[in-house]
């Protein structure tokens, strides 16, 4: 999971956002548009065939 997660964390660090994870739950802040967030989450779903995100905005 860390190998997949480190790209997500890197993107959050660059933009000065918060990213936290507890077991299989993720909490993050986002200050760009909702459309950009959906694009990021959809892209993250393609990074590994066995890891899929279900998200609530």
Secondary structure as the mmCIF struct_conf table of DSSP 4:
data_model
#
loop_
_struct_conf.conf_type_id
_struct_conf.id
_struct_conf.beg_label_comp_id
_struct_conf.beg_label_asym_id
_struct_conf.beg_label_seq_id
_struct_conf.end_label_comp_id
_struct_conf.end_label_asym_id
_struct_conf.end_label_seq_id
HELX_RH_AL_P HELX_RH_AL_P1 UNK A 2 UNK A 14
TURN_TY1_P TURN_TY1_P1 UNK A 15 UNK A 16
STRN STRN1 UNK A 19 UNK A 22
TURN_TY1_P TURN_TY1_P2 UNK A 23 UNK A 24
STRN STRN2 UNK A 25 UNK A 28
BEND BEND1 UNK A 32 UNK A 32
HELX_RH_AL_P HELX_RH_AL_P2 UNK A 34 UNK A 44
TURN_TY1_P TURN_TY1_P3 UNK A 45 UNK A 46
BEND BEND2 UNK A 47 UNK A 47
TURN_TY1_P TURN_TY1_P4 UNK A 49 UNK A 50
#
